């Protein structure tokens, strides 16, 4: 990699993260209220929502590159894949904790 390519990559990363920094700065104080509305005091429910959200965001960005057969409807395939993966995980967590 040349220094010019490296400089372009660093510049792009800096510019692209500015939106996330602005969103975090503007809405961080409201995240606790949102968490309480969505999950209440149920830590298990919050962990499932967090994992599903993280997997969904990752899948949205990477799924169409990972599985070429998905075609133009990669977002729908991502939702289906995350649903298929999260349901067994949620059952395993319930069994492990003795909740189900």
N, C-alpha and C positions, 0 to 999 in steps of 0.2 A: 504494500500500500504506500502510495506516495504521501508526502506531507500535505499536498493540496487536497487529496481525497480525505485524509484524516481531518483536516481543518473544516472541510465541508460537512463531514459527519458530525463533528462537535457542534458546529454552528446550527445544523438542523436539529440536533437534540436539544440545544438550548432554546431555540425558537418554539419547538413543539411542546416543551414542558411549561411554557408560560401560561397556557390556558388552564392547565391543572393547578398551577399555583394560584391563579386568580380565583378559580372556583373554590379551592380550599380556603383562601383568605376570606372570601365573601360569605361562605356557607358553613364554615366549621362550627360556629357556635350553635347552629340549628341541627347538627347531626345527632346530638344526644336526644333531642326531642323526637326526631324521626325514629331513632332506634327504640325509644320507649313506646311510641305508637305502634310500631310494627311488631315488636317481639315482647314488649312488656318486661317482666323480670325473668322470662324464660330463656336461660342461657343456651340450652340445647337448640331451641328454635333459632336463636340468633346465629349460632355457629353454622347451622344448615343453610341459612340465608346467605351468610358471608361466603361460604364455600361455593354455593351455587352461583352467586354473583361473580366471584372471581373466575370460576370456570367458564361462565357465560361470556365475560369480557375477553378472556384469553381465546376462547373458541371463536368468537366473532371476528377477532383479528387474524387468526391462524388457520381456521378450518378449511377454507377454500384453497389454501396452499398445501395443506397436509393430505387432503383427500381430493384428488383431481376429479373424481367421478361426481362430486357434489354439484358441479355446474354452477349456473347462475343463482341457484336457490340455497346457497351455503348457510345463510342465517337460519332458515327453517331446519336444516339438518343439524345445526348446532344446538338449537333448542331441543330437538328430539334426543340428541346424544346426551346432553346434560340431564334431561329428565330421566333417561334410561340409566344413567350412572348414579344420579343422586338418590333415587328411590331405594335401591338396595343398600346404599351407604346409610341412609336414614334408618332403615330397618336394622342394620347391624349395630348402629349406635344405640337404638332403643333396647335391643337385646342385651348389649354389653352393660348398659346402665340399669337394666331390670325394669324398664318402663313399659315394655310391651309384651 
